[in-house]
Amino acid sequence: MKILAIEHEMPGVTGEDIAPHLRAEARRAWELHQTGTIRELYFRADRAEAILVLECESVAEAEAALATLPLVAAGLIRFELIPLRAYPGFARLFGEG
């Protein structure tokens, strides 16, 4: 299942709070990318927040994977998780039967 993960900073968190964790955060994100859990990584163009596309069996599995990120573990950020499914409209419009 593909899951869209939208990062949100926790209220009151500053760049100074986040800075000590950035190297470990990048390393863990890279590890999750190498295993195929994180399929795509982006930053929003309008603010410094990440958008991830994950491949997991369930939302619970995605939550568990993201909980291993140092910024999540430290309570500095959280992710809004949105499960995705394939668009069925083409089959309805053009499928046979």
N, C-alpha and C positions, 0 to 999 in steps of 0.2 A: 504494500500500500504506500502510495506517495503521501507525504505529509508536509504541508507548508508550515514553517516555524518562523514567527515574527518576533524579534527581540523587543523587549521593553525594559528600559532602565527603571530600577526601583526609585521611588521618591527620595530626594535628598542626596542621591549618589553623585559624586563629582568625578572628574577625570583623575584627580589625585587618588581617589579610592580605587579606581580601576587599574591605573598604571602598573602597580606591582604584579598584577596577575596576567598581563597581556602576553608575555612570552609563553607561559604555561597554557593559557587559553588557546593560542595559535597552535601550539604543539598538539593539544588534545583534539582540536578541530581537525587538524591534519590527519591524526590517527583515525578519527571517525570517517574522514573522507577516504582514506586508504582502505578501510574495511567495507566501503560501499554504503555505510549508514547515512552519511551526508553525501548527497549526490551533487548538489550545487550550492554555492555560497555567493552571496551578494551583500553589498551595503546599499542602503537606501540613498538615493541621490539628494534627498532633502534633509537628512539628518544622519548622524553616525550610529545607526542601528543596523544589525544584520538581519538578512532574510535568508533562510536555509530551506532547501528541499531535501527531505529525508526519505529513505526507503526502509520501511519497518513493517513488521507483521501487524502492529496495532499502535494506537496512540499511546498506550501504556508503555510499549517498548521504546517509542520515541522519547517520552518523558524520562525514562530511565537513562537513555543514552545522553540526553541533554543535561541531566543532573550530574554527569561526570565532568562537565565543563567547569573549570575553576571559578568563573564569574557567577555561574548559577549556584554552585556549591557554597560560595561566600555570601549568597543572598544579594548580590549587586544587580543582577539582571534576572528576568524571567522570560519565558517564551510563550506566546499564544500559539497553540497548535490547531491546525485546520486540516482534517483528513480530506483527501481529494479522491475523486473517481473519474474515470474516463468520460468524456462528453458523449452522451448517447444520441444526440440530435441527428447525426448523419444517418444512423441506422433507421431511425424513425422516418426520416424523409426519403431516403434513397434505398433502403434495404428491401429485400424481396420478402413477400409474404406478410 
